[in-house]
Amino acid sequence: AKQSAEFNIISLKFSPLESDKLVSCGKENVRFWRVKPNKTIRGSSVVLNHHARNSVFTCLDFDHSFFSSNKNEEHQLSRVFVGSKHGQVYQINYHSEKLEANFSVSEGAIYSLSVNAAFCAVGSEDQFMRAWSLDFSEFYMEAKHETTVCAVDISPDGLKVACGTLSGAVGVAEKANSKYLTLLRAHTSDILSMDLQKDKIITVSKDNTIRIWDMTTFDQDY
């Protein structure tokens, strides 16, 4: 199925409940799409009123509360959450396709969000990853990074949140104790020179830093 559209698309996801339904977001629009049996795709826009004007919607995820061991509860998917460059998260009803609420969660643009049955993890330009309650009244944990958090994902058991940054760092936050572990760090510009000394690597970069790395753990020591 193929369809060209006048609407800007930045993020696009299949519904985890219906394999022929998609949701997209982009500049000044959030749209629901349906793949028809005749291989056409039909779309309808969410009425955002003044919220659409000059807004760029950057990322989206589905309320995953429908995943349950009880088969009678498997149709509980009811919301789609959409992040924007204005630091807002918008709650849209999955079935009626209507805007229900919006929440201010960041001072910078939101670049990624991930939702499970208990909370929503948000990565943003203000260098924070925050795990918010689904009514966005409070956050359970936060982790500050050196640069913009551009990617987040929640583990299937809901106990960990993975974070990626524009500088190339990857880390994992543990919800139970708010502990944060950096798995990988990287220079933010070209590496000009490097040297190996026993179990250490020394690198010099255009980002004006000299870094010492542990060869066994691949962590940055200094």
Buried (B, 14 or more C-beta within 10 A) or exposed (E): EEEEEEBEBBBEBBBBBEEEBBBBBBBBBBBBBBBEEEEEBEBEEBEBEEBBEEBBBBBBBBBBBBEEEEEEEEEBBBBBBBBBBBBBBBBBBBEEBEBEEBBEBBEBBBBBBBBBBBBBBBBBBBBBBBBBEBEBEEBBBBBEBEEBBBBBBBBEEBEBBBBBBBBEBBBBBBBEEEEBEBBEBBBBEEEEEEEEEEEBBBBBBEBEEEBEBEEEEEEBEE
